[in-house]
Amino acid sequence: MAIANRGEDIKGFPALLNEVMWRANYSYRLEYAVYALGVGHGVIDYMCKIYIPSLLCDLGEELDCVAWGKATYIDMVVQVVAYHAIAMLREAL
């Protein structure tokens, strides 16, 4: 794992995701886990994961969500996974 960060002073989709999470009654910021994979000489692919726990008490209603993103730069992969998480939450809410 390359980075695990909560990203407090951020811009773009992660900041928008924080706003969506706050409006959905989540009381904490999500943690971004970034993994690096070398695919060639000087080429690195990054994958990022966000785990979003369910808010509902009934386990049969909703399952926890995991959003994944893939890109060639760390900043870009965080933006991509935040966008995917927003899309997943938009469908759920």
FENJOUR-V309309 format. One record per residue. PSI is psi as a letter, one per 40 degrees, with the letter a starting at -180 (999 if undefined). OMEGA is omega in degrees with one decimal (NA if undefined). NEAR is the number of other ideal C-beta (glycine too) atoms within 8 Angstrom. Layout:
psi = (PSI | PSI)
omega = (OMEGA | OMEGA)
near = (NEAR | NEAR)
This chain:
psi = (h | d | i | h | i | e | g | d | g | i | i | a | d | d | d | d | d | d | d | d | d | d | d | e | f | h | e | i | i | i | h | h | h | h | h | i | h | h | e | a | h | e | h | h | h | h | h | i | h | h | h | h | i | i | e | i | d | h | d | e | d | h | i | i | i | h | h | i | i | h | i | e | i | d | d | d | d | d | d | d | d | d | d | d | d | d | d | d | d | d | d | d | 999)
omega = (-178.3 | -174.2 | 166.3 | -171.0 | 176.7 | 173.5 | -175.8 | 179.7 | -173.2 | 179.0 | 175.8 | -176.8 | 177.3 | 177.0 | 176.6 | 177.5 | 176.7 | 178.0 | 178.3 | -179.8 | 179.1 | 180.0 | 177.4 | 176.0 | 169.7 | -173.0 | -179.1 | 178.0 | -179.5 | 176.4 | 178.9 | 176.0 | -177.2 | 179.4 | 179.4 | 178.9 | 176.3 | -176.6 | 179.8 | -179.2 | 178.9 | -179.6 | -179.6 | 171.6 | 178.3 | 173.9 | -178.0 | -178.8 | 172.0 | 176.3 | -179.8 | -179.0 | 178.7 | 176.3 | -175.6 | 179.9 | -178.4 | -175.7 | -179.9 | -175.7 | -172.9 | 177.6 | 175.7 | -177.9 | 172.9 | 177.7 | 179.7 | 173.5 | -179.4 | 179.4 | -177.1 | 176.6 | -177.7 | -179.5 | -179.3 | -177.5 | 177.0 | 176.5 | -178.3 | -177.5 | 176.4 | 177.1 | 178.8 | 178.9 | 177.3 | 178.8 | 179.0 | 180.0 | 178.9 | 177.2 | -177.1 | -177.2 | NA)
near = (6 | 7 | 8 | 7 | 7 | 7 | 9 | 5 | 3 | 9 | 4 | 8 | 10 | 13 | 9 | 10 | 13 | 11 | 8 | 11 | 11 | 8 | 6 | 9 | 6 | 7 | 3 | 4 | 8 | 12 | 9 | 15 | 10 | 15 | 10 | 8 | 8 | 6 | 6 | 5 | 3 | 4 | 8 | 9 | 10 | 16 | 11 | 16 | 11 | 13 | 9 | 11 | 5 | 8 | 7 | 6 | 3 | 6 | 6 | 3 | 5 | 7 | 5 | 7 | 11 | 8 | 12 | 9 | 14 | 9 | 11 | 7 | 7 | 9 | 6 | 10 | 15 | 15 | 13 | 13 | 15 | 16 | 10 | 11 | 14 | 12 | 8 | 11 | 14 | 8 | 6 | 7 | 5)
